[in-house]
Amino acid sequence: MSSIKRLKISIKKLGLALTVLLSFLLVFGCIIVFLSNSFVSFVFTIIIPTLLVLNLIFGVYWLFRKKKIFLLSFCGVLLYFICFDSFYQFNTSVTSDFSSTSLKLDTLSILSYNTNGFKHDIDVNDFDDSIKDTNDPIVNFIKNKNTDVFCIQEFSAIKYKYFNDYPYWYKTNIFTKNKSVMAIFSKYPFIDKGYINFPNSHNGAMFVDLTFNKEVIRIYNLHLESFRVPVKLYDFSETRIYNSLTSRITKAEKIRKEQVSIIMNHINEFKGKVIISGDFNSTQFSSVYNILKDSKKDTFIEAGSGLGTTYKLFNYPLRLDYILVDDSFEILSHQNFDLKISDHEPILATFKIK
């Protein structure tokens, strides 16, 4: 047997082995993310999109080769779409200019942004916003978008004075020890508001009730448990560092699940229309996201386009920030941004009551 023929046989065997392995990993990942809150399940919530793409590539390859093993790859792909929405969207919704006076009165726009405490070293002149009345590009961006409501995670309490166009605002207590500051600003008056404490956590949640088109709407601003992993812990050269990383991630996964339980109990006590926004610190493949989404609609899934990236982990795109709405809302648009000011990117959605 010639060496070229042996090489071809080896490549074919390798391809078959990879097909089996990738199919198994995708199926296992689709199941484990719902059954476990561990480091392993966390890893799969990140790599599931990559596994899906690889299974599609191998499945199509074997289909063209007329090999029945393509069914193995397609079974994994089928399970993915049974469990999850597509991570890439092709919607072509028309975005709105919220500074326009022609904005329809029955449309509500909301922006959500983890601003990292407005900590940055960005030059305001690097941005082409029409409004540049401060030296802070985050403030200018928010003012330029001119949404009806905006929700901030990791707020800087001294920045409230720049948002005079929003007469109604509520922020968490800056004197609460070891708690991240959050805020909601609105052009509509509040009829109720409150803070939801997460025990033994730096993070928290808040809500406001407002009247819009004679309907009472509750808007939640969530900041679920962060990983709080120092950069040095990404050095896997020592077993001690690896163990510390995995333990922190596992702990954060479990805490987020407990926080979601608190939020869901709070939501279930309210009988009106609900909008959930914020930084979930979880991908759309996590049990945390799927519990919160429940029967709600994800504005990115309904009206977004592309990957919807709001955070990058070593340049690997992740979607950690969301706006979820009841089925009683018609989603008109969803926008993602690539500002590179905070560690997260903002998201903006518009909708109206059906």
C-alpha positions as CSV (number, residue, x, y, z in Angstrom):
1,M,0.0,0.0,0.0
2,S,1.4,3.4,-1.0
3,S,2.1,6.0,1.6
4,I,-0.4,8.4,-0.1
5,K,-3.2,5.8,0.2
6,R,-2.3,5.2,3.9
7,L,-2.4,8.9,4.5
8,K,-5.9,9.1,3.0
9,I,-7.1,6.3,5.1
10,S,-5.7,7.9,8.2
11,I,-7.3,11.2,7.4
12,K,-10.7,9.5,6.8
13,K,-10.4,7.7,10.2
14,L,-9.5,11.0,11.8
15,G,-12.5,12.7,10.2
16,L,-14.9,10.0,11.4
17,A,-13.5,10.1,14.9
18,L,-13.8,13.9,15.0
19,T,-17.4,13.7,13.7
20,V,-18.3,11.2,16.5
21,L,-16.6,13.3,19.1
22,L,-18.1,16.7,18.1
23,S,-21.5,15.2,17.8
24,F,-21.2,13.7,21.3
25,L,-19.9,17.0,22.7
26,L,-22.8,19.0,21.2
27,V,-25.4,16.6,22.5
28,F,-23.8,16.4,25.9
29,G,-23.5,20.2,26.1
30,C,-27.2,20.7,25.2
31,I,-28.1,18.5,28.1
32,I,-25.5,19.4,30.8
33,V,-26.3,23.1,30.7
34,F,-29.8,22.4,32.0
35,L,-28.8,19.8,34.6
36,S,-25.7,21.3,36.3
37,N,-24.3,24.5,37.7
38,S,-20.7,23.6,37.5
39,F,-17.5,24.6,35.7
40,V,-18.2,22.0,33.0
41,S,-21.6,23.4,32.3
42,F,-20.2,26.9,32.2
43,V,-17.7,25.9,29.6
44,F,-20.4,24.4,27.4
45,T,-22.5,27.6,27.6
46,I,-19.6,29.3,25.9
47,I,-18.5,26.7,23.3
48,I,-21.9,25.4,22.2
49,P,-22.0,27.9,19.2
50,T,-18.6,26.6,18.1
51,L,-19.7,23.0,18.4
52,L,-22.8,23.8,16.4
53,V,-20.8,25.3,13.5
54,L,-18.3,22.4,13.5
55,N,-21.1,19.8,13.4
56,L,-22.7,21.7,10.5
57,I,-19.4,21.7,8.6
58,F,-18.8,18.0,9.2
59,G,-22.4,17.1,8.5
60,V,-22.4,18.8,5.1
61,Y,-19.1,17.3,4.2
62,W,-20.3,13.8,4.9
63,L,-23.6,14.4,3.2
64,F,-21.8,15.4,0.0
65,R,-19.6,12.3,0.4
66,K,-22.9,10.3,0.7
67,K,-21.8,8.8,4.0
68,K,-24.5,8.0,6.5
69,I,-22.5,9.3,9.4
70,F,-23.8,12.8,8.4
71,L,-26.9,11.8,10.3
72,L,-24.8,11.8,13.5
73,S,-23.8,15.4,13.1
74,F,-27.3,16.5,12.1
75,C,-28.8,14.8,15.1
76,G,-26.7,17.1,17.3
77,V,-27.7,20.1,15.2
78,L,-31.4,19.1,15.5
79,L,-31.1,18.8,19.3
80,Y,-29.5,22.3,19.4
81,F,-32.4,23.9,17.7
82,I,-34.9,22.0,19.9
83,C,-33.2,23.4,23.0
84,F,-32.0,26.9,21.8
85,D,-32.6,29.8,19.5
86,S,-30.0,30.5,16.8
87,F,-27.0,32.4,18.2
88,Y,-26.8,34.3,14.9
89,Q,-29.7,36.4,13.7
90,F,-30.6,37.7,10.2
91,N,-33.4,40.1,11.2
92,T,-33.7,43.3,9.1
93,S,-35.7,45.5,11.5
94,V,-35.5,49.2,10.8
95,T,-33.8,51.1,13.7
96,S,-35.3,54.3,14.9
97,D,-33.8,57.7,15.4
98,F,-34.9,58.4,19.0
99,S,-33.9,62.1,18.8
100,S,-36.5,62.6,16.2
101,T,-39.7,64.4,17.1
102,S,-41.6,62.1,14.8
103,L,-41.2,59.2,17.1
104,K,-44.5,57.5,17.6
105,L,-46.2,58.1,20.9
106,D,-47.1,54.4,21.3
107,T,-43.5,53.3,21.1
108,L,-41.3,52.6,24.1
109,S,-37.5,52.5,23.8
110,I,-35.2,51.1,26.4
111,L,-31.4,51.1,26.6
112,S,-29.4,48.8,29.0
113,Y,-25.7,49.3,29.7
114,N,-23.1,48.0,32.1
115,T,-20.9,51.1,32.2
116,N,-18.2,49.7,34.6
117,G,-18.7,52.7,36.8
118,F,-17.9,55.0,33.9
119,K,-14.3,54.1,34.3
120,H,-12.4,54.5,31.0
121,D,-9.6,56.4,29.4
122,I,-11.4,57.2,26.1
123,D,-11.1,60.6,24.4
124,V,-14.5,62.0,23.8
125,N,-13.4,63.4,20.5
126,D,-13.0,59.8,19.2
127,F,-16.7,59.5,18.9
128,D,-19.0,61.0,16.3
129,D,-22.0,61.6,18.5
130,S,-24.2,64.6,17.7
131,I,-24.2,65.5,21.4
132,K,-20.9,66.3,23.1
133,D,-21.9,68.5,26.0
134,T,-19.7,66.6,28.5
135,N,-16.2,65.1,28.5
136,D,-17.6,61.6,29.1
137,P,-18.4,59.5,25.9
138,I,-20.7,57.2,27.9
139,V,-22.9,60.2,29.0
140,N,-22.8,61.6,25.5
141,F,-23.8,58.3,23.9
142,I,-26.8,57.8,26.3
143,K,-28.0,61.4,25.8
144,N,-27.6,61.1,22.0
145,K,-29.8,57.9,21.9
146,N,-32.5,59.8,23.8
147,T,-34.4,56.6,24.8
148,D,-37.5,56.7,26.9
149,V,-35.9,54.6,29.6
150,F,-32.3,53.6,30.3
151,C,-31.0,51.0,32.8
152,I,-27.4,51.2,34.1
153,Q,-25.5,48.5,35.9
154,E,-22.3,49.6,37.7
155,F,-23.5,53.2,37.7
156,S,-21.4,56.2,38.9
157,A,-23.6,58.1,41.3
158,I,-22.1,61.5,40.4
159,K,-23.2,61.2,36.8
160,Y,-27.0,61.7,37.5
161,K,-26.6,65.4,37.1
162,Y,-25.9,65.1,33.4
163,F,-29.3,63.5,32.6
164,N,-31.7,66.5,33.2
165,D,-33.9,65.3,30.3
166,Y,-35.0,62.4,32.5
167,P,-37.0,63.9,35.4
168,Y,-37.7,60.5,37.0
169,W,-34.8,58.4,38.2
170,Y,-34.0,55.9,40.9
171,K,-30.6,54.5,41.9
172,T,-29.5,52.1,44.6
173,N,-28.0,53.3,47.8
174,I,-24.4,54.2,47.3
175,F,-23.7,53.8,51.0
176,T,-24.7,50.1,51.0
177,K,-21.5,48.3,51.8
178,N,-19.9,46.2,49.0
179,K,-22.9,46.7,46.6
180,S,-22.7,47.7,43.0
181,V,-24.6,50.9,42.2
182,M,-27.5,50.6,39.7
183,A,-29.9,53.2,38.2
184,I,-33.0,53.6,36.1
185,F,-33.8,56.8,34.3
186,S,-37.1,57.5,32.7
187,K,-39.2,60.2,30.9
188,Y,-42.3,58.6,32.4
189,P,-43.2,59.0,36.1
190,F,-42.8,56.1,38.5
191,I,-45.8,54.8,40.5
192,D,-43.6,52.3,42.4
193,K,-40.0,51.4,42.7
194,G,-37.8,49.1,44.8
195,Y,-34.5,47.3,45.3
196,I,-34.1,43.5,45.3
197,N,-31.2,42.4,47.5
198,F,-29.1,39.4,46.7
199,P,-27.7,38.0,49.9
200,N,-23.9,37.6,50.1
201,S,-23.3,39.2,46.8
202,H,-22.0,42.5,45.5
203,N,-24.7,42.5,42.8
204,G,-28.4,43.2,43.0
205,A,-31.6,44.1,41.1
206,M,-34.1,46.9,41.0
207,F,-37.4,47.7,39.5
208,V,-39.7,50.5,38.6
209,D,-43.4,50.6,37.7
210,L,-44.5,53.2,35.3
211,T,-47.7,54.0,33.3
212,F,-47.3,53.9,29.5
213,N,-50.4,54.2,27.2
214,K,-52.6,53.6,30.2
215,E,-50.9,50.3,31.0
216,V,-48.8,49.6,34.1
217,I,-45.4,48.3,33.1
218,R,-42.7,46.9,35.4
219,I,-39.1,47.3,34.3
220,Y,-36.4,45.2,36.0
221,N,-32.8,46.1,35.9
222,L,-30.7,43.1,36.8
223,H,-27.0,42.6,37.5
224,L,-26.5,39.0,38.3
225,E,-23.4,37.5,40.0
226,S,-20.1,38.4,38.5
227,F,-17.2,36.0,38.3
228,R,-14.8,38.4,39.8
229,V,-11.8,36.5,38.5
230,P,-8.5,38.3,38.7
231,V,-6.6,38.3,35.4
232,K,-3.7,36.4,36.9
233,L,-6.0,33.5,37.5
234,Y,-6.1,32.9,33.7
235,D,-2.5,31.6,34.0
236,F,-3.0,27.9,34.0
237,S,0.7,27.1,34.7
238,E,-0.1,26.1,38.3
239,T,-2.7,23.6,39.5
240,R,-3.5,26.0,42.4
241,I,-4.5,28.7,40.0
242,Y,-6.6,26.4,37.9
243,N,-8.4,25.1,41.0
244,S,-9.1,28.6,42.2
245,L,-10.5,29.6,38.8
246,T,-12.8,26.6,38.5
247,S,-14.1,27.0,42.1
248,R,-14.9,30.7,41.6
249,I,-16.8,29.9,38.4
250,T,-18.7,27.1,39.9
251,K,-19.6,29.3,42.9
252,A,-20.8,32.1,40.7
253,E,-22.9,29.7,38.6
254,K,-24.7,28.5,41.7
255,I,-25.2,32.0,43.1
256,R,-26.7,33.2,39.8
257,K,-29.2,30.3,39.9
258,E,-30.3,31.4,43.4
259,Q,-30.6,35.0,42.3
260,V,-32.8,34.0,39.4
261,S,-35.1,32.2,41.8
262,I,-35.4,35.4,43.9
263,I,-36.2,37.4,40.7
264,M,-38.8,34.9,39.4
265,N,-40.6,34.9,42.8
266,H,-40.7,38.6,42.7
267,I,-42.0,38.7,39.1
268,N,-44.7,36.1,39.8
269,E,-46.2,38.4,42.5
270,F,-46.8,41.1,39.9
271,K,-49.8,40.8,37.6
272,G,-48.9,43.5,35.0
273,K,-46.7,43.6,32.0
274,V,-43.0,42.9,32.6
275,I,-39.7,43.9,30.9
276,I,-36.4,42.4,32.1
277,S,-33.2,44.1,31.2
278,G,-29.6,44.0,32.4
279,D,-26.3,42.1,32.7
280,F,-27.0,38.5,33.3
281,N,-23.4,37.4,33.2
282,S,-24.6,34.3,31.4
283,T,-24.9,33.3,27.8
284,Q,-28.2,32.4,26.1
285,F,-27.3,28.7,26.6
286,S,-27.3,28.9,30.4
287,S,-30.1,27.7,32.6
288,V,-30.1,31.2,34.2
289,Y,-31.1,32.8,30.9
290,N,-33.6,30.2,30.0
291,I,-35.4,30.4,33.3
292,L,-35.6,34.2,33.0
293,K,-36.7,34.1,29.4
294,D,-39.5,31.5,30.2
295,S,-42.3,32.6,27.9
296,K,-40.9,36.0,27.2
297,K,-39.4,37.3,24.0
298,D,-35.7,38.2,23.6
299,T,-35.5,41.5,21.6
300,F,-32.2,40.3,20.0
301,I,-33.8,37.0,18.8
302,E,-36.9,38.8,17.5
303,A,-35.3,41.9,15.9
304,G,-31.5,41.8,16.2
305,S,-28.9,40.9,13.6
306,G,-25.5,39.2,13.7
307,L,-24.0,37.7,16.9
308,G,-25.4,40.4,19.3
309,T,-22.1,40.5,21.1
310,T,-22.0,42.5,24.3
311,Y,-18.8,41.2,25.9
312,K,-15.6,39.7,24.7
313,L,-13.6,37.1,26.6
314,F,-10.1,37.1,25.0
315,N,-11.8,38.4,21.8
316,Y,-14.3,35.5,21.9
317,P,-17.8,37.1,21.4
318,L,-20.4,36.5,24.1
319,R,-23.9,37.8,24.6
320,L,-24.4,38.5,28.3
321,D,-26.8,41.5,28.3
322,Y,-30.4,41.2,27.4
323,I,-33.8,42.8,27.2
324,L,-36.7,40.4,27.6
325,V,-40.4,41.4,27.2
326,D,-43.8,39.8,27.7
327,D,-45.6,38.4,24.7
328,S,-48.0,41.4,24.9
329,F,-45.3,43.6,23.4
330,E,-44.5,43.9,19.7
331,I,-40.8,44.2,19.2
332,L,-39.9,46.8,16.6
333,S,-36.1,46.9,16.7
334,H,-33.0,45.8,18.5
335,Q,-29.6,47.4,18.3
336,N,-26.2,46.4,19.4
337,F,-23.2,48.7,19.6
338,D,-19.4,48.4,19.4
339,L,-18.2,51.3,21.5
340,K,-15.3,49.7,23.3
341,I,-15.6,52.1,26.2
342,S,-16.8,49.8,29.0
343,D,-16.1,46.1,29.3
344,H,-19.7,45.5,28.2
345,E,-21.5,47.0,25.2
346,P,-24.9,48.6,25.4
347,I,-28.1,47.3,23.8
348,L,-31.2,49.2,22.8
349,A,-34.7,48.0,21.9
350,T,-38.0,49.5,20.9
351,F,-41.4,48.0,21.2
352,K,-45.1,48.8,21.6
353,I,-48.0,47.2,23.3
354,K,-50.0,45.0,21.0
